[in-house]
Amino acid sequence: MAGTGGLGQAGGVERVPVESSCLAAVGYDPADGALELEFTSGSVYRYLAVPEDVHRGLLAAESLGRYFHAWIRDRYEYRRIG
């Protein structure tokens, strides 16, 4: 359910809705650095061992899509969870 801020799968990281043309919601678990990104397409990915400052940077970015492509995509191990 895009942008609902529901619980993620496999661990239950809570995602919060964001204003973005490519991302619907973002969640983060600081205990293990799991960053969950729910895309507007409905797909959900969990990125592993992401530092907390990268999560904060994403939420503060003027363009979440540009930040994702520059600082997250192809930099962290990930799996599709939804």
C-alpha positions as CSV (number, residue, x, y, z in Angstrom):
1,M,0.0,0.0,0.0
2,A,2.0,2.9,-1.3
3,G,2.5,5.8,1.1
4,T,0.5,4.5,3.9
5,G,3.4,4.3,6.4
6,G,2.5,0.7,7.2
7,L,4.8,-1.8,8.6
8,G,7.4,-3.3,6.4
9,Q,7.9,-7.0,6.0
10,A,10.5,-9.3,7.5
11,G,11.2,-7.3,10.6
12,G,8.6,-4.6,10.6
13,V,10.4,-1.4,10.0
14,E,7.8,1.4,10.2
15,R,7.8,3.5,7.0
16,V,6.6,7.1,6.9
17,P,5.1,8.8,3.8
18,V,7.4,11.2,2.0
19,E,6.8,13.9,-0.7
20,S,8.6,12.5,-3.8
21,S,7.9,11.6,-7.4
22,C,9.7,8.3,-7.0
23,L,9.5,7.4,-3.3
24,A,6.2,6.9,-1.4
25,A,7.6,6.1,2.1
26,V,10.9,5.6,4.0
27,G,11.7,3.6,7.1
28,Y,14.8,3.1,9.0
29,D,16.0,0.8,11.8
30,P,19.0,2.3,13.5
31,A,19.7,-1.0,15.4
32,D,20.9,-2.7,12.2
33,G,21.0,0.1,9.6
34,A,18.1,-1.3,7.6
35,L,16.7,1.3,5.3
36,E,13.3,0.5,3.7
37,L,12.3,2.4,0.6
38,E,8.8,2.1,-0.8
39,F,8.7,3.4,-4.3
40,T,5.7,4.9,-6.0
41,S,5.5,1.8,-8.2
42,G,4.6,-0.1,-5.0
43,S,7.9,-2.0,-4.8
44,V,9.6,-2.1,-1.5
45,Y,13.4,-2.6,-1.0
46,R,15.4,-3.1,2.1
47,Y,19.0,-1.7,2.0
48,L,21.4,-3.2,4.6
49,A,24.0,-1.6,6.9
50,V,23.1,2.0,5.8
51,P,24.6,4.6,8.2
52,E,22.1,6.8,10.1
53,D,23.5,10.0,8.5
54,V,22.6,8.6,5.0
55,H,19.0,8.1,6.2
56,R,18.9,11.6,7.7
57,G,20.4,13.0,4.5
58,L,17.7,11.3,2.4
59,L,14.9,12.8,4.5
60,A,16.5,16.2,4.3
61,A,17.3,16.2,0.6
62,E,15.6,18.6,-1.8
63,S,15.2,15.7,-4.2
64,L,14.8,12.3,-2.6
65,G,15.2,10.6,-6.0
66,R,18.5,12.4,-6.8
67,Y,19.8,11.6,-3.3
68,F,18.8,8.0,-3.6
69,H,20.7,7.7,-7.0
70,A,23.8,9.5,-5.7
71,W,24.2,8.0,-2.2
72,I,22.2,4.8,-1.8
73,R,21.6,3.0,-5.1
74,D,24.5,0.6,-6.0
75,R,26.3,1.4,-2.7
76,Y,24.5,-0.9,-0.3
77,E,23.4,-4.6,-0.4
78,Y,19.7,-4.8,-0.8
79,R,16.8,-7.1,-1.3
80,R,13.3,-6.7,-2.6
81,I,10.8,-7.4,0.1
82,G,7.6,-6.2,-1.5
